[in-house]
Amino acid sequence: ENGTRCVLSSVSEFPEGFFTPQERKDGGIVIYFIIILYMFLAVSIVCDDYFLPSLEIISECLGLSQDVAGATFMAAGSSAPELVTAFLGAFVTKGDIGVSTILGSAIYNLLGISAACGLLSSVVSRLSCWPLFRDCLAYTISAAAVLAMISDNKIYWYESAFLLLIYGCYVLVLCFDIKINQYLMKKFSPCCTCFTKAMEENEEQQPLVGWREESGPLIRQQSRTDSGIFQDELDYSQLSTSLHRLDEISEDHPNVFTMPEADMKRILWVLSLPIITLLYLTIPDCRRQFWRNWFMVTFLISAAWISAITYVLVWMVTIAGETLGIPESVMGLTLLAAGTSVPDTVASMLVARKGNGDMAMSNIVGSNVFDMLCLGIPWFIKTAFINTSGPIEVNSNGLTYTAISLICSVVFVFLAVHLNGWKIDKRLGTICLVLYLVFTVLSILYELGIIGNNPTRVCGN
């Protein structure tokens, strides 16, 4: 009657913790923070040692460019937690957890990860105009479709099928990406300087299959042992090689149990030895010659591990937030949004540090496009095959503000990159960080009912 709506607590979506609320307040919360930090380390190891190497071989076998690989396989693998969350929301919890998690973390994916890539990377990455425009346009269309579907609080089978059709069209565009890119560059290069620069760069560079030496435009074909994502063009090849301990090209990759030489890395290696051993026993290392042809198995199992680790991470963050008395609305827009997007953050930062800006940005925006598909798949299965008698009921409160925020964040990211000269550096990271903080503060004030007319409370409180 007073306009205040009731939302379920995030803790209700997870099992009970192994400490009582009083035990957590008496010091048990420290254990949760240790687990959170360890889960961050685990995701980094899975991405760096298994997920990205398998993506490298997949891209090499299919002849994918960096941006297409980032928008498809990389986005799908790093967004596996969102897919699991969407299925849980549709079939298990019967709530709006899938919609709220995916739409709530969209702004973090765009602005937060872009800020992390710019601020935490010591390498300035060049960006191409077409991949970013393509992915931003696809995300805007898919987000508008989702928001239009849930505006009446009901999802019908033909609406979810239309969402799958949109993603199918996006994949079709990616299949003919090179031809479309060449046509647009020829068509719009006279009036758009970014297309002209992209055309000049494409004449000199071969994505994922070659690199240009500093002394001249000589292009050398790489062998299967040194080609791909980890080997960057221009000035970044030596940095990438040193980061991955590939200074000497050998027939086989160093064992994961080889102790690093630096003291700090040795400490992290010892601390991460349990997870390294567990991953070594469960995932085939496709960087080694013996397991090289098992790259798809590596990709799928590593994506499953990413989902499991992210689930534990979000579980621990949720309980820690409840113990510290952080409001649900603040948790959902900050800690939980960042927690579910940890794989995207880690994967994008790893490739951005090696100069692969197109792959990093395509993963950031492409993951959001895939997240919309994550909503469409369980919705279609449930409405078309399981519960055909009626539509799915969803809660679309706050929809208008969400729509405005999503569209504005896409526009701001594109404009920020354009004004920054089509490169990822610390200045772009600072701009994205400021924009993210502004959007987050406004969203929190809106959820708390301080601005607008949308006050909320946790059910039962």
Secondary structure, DSSP 8 states (H G I E B T S, - for coil): --S-EEE--GGGGS---SS-HHHIIIIIHHHHHHHHHHHHHHHHHHIIIIIHHHHHHHHHHHT--HHHHIIIIIHHHHTHHHHHHHHIIIIIS-SSHHHHHHHHTHHIIIIIHHHHHHHS-SS-EE--HHHHHHHHHHHHHHHHHHHHHGGGTEE-HHHHHHHHHHHHHHHHHHHTHHHHHHHHHHHHTTT-HHHHHHHHHHHH--TTTEEE-TTSS-EEE--TTT-STTS-SGGGHHHHHHHTT-SS--SS---TT---SSHHHHHHHHHTHHHHHHHHHHS--TTSGGGGGGHHHHHHHHHHHHHHHHHHHHHHHHHHHHHTT--HHHHHHTHHHHHHTHHHHHHHHHHHTTT-HHHHHHHHHHHHHHHHHHHHHHHHHIIIII-TTS-EE---TTHHHHHHHHHHHHHHHHHHHHHTTSEESHHHHHHHHHHHHHHHHHHHHHHTTSSSS--EEETT-
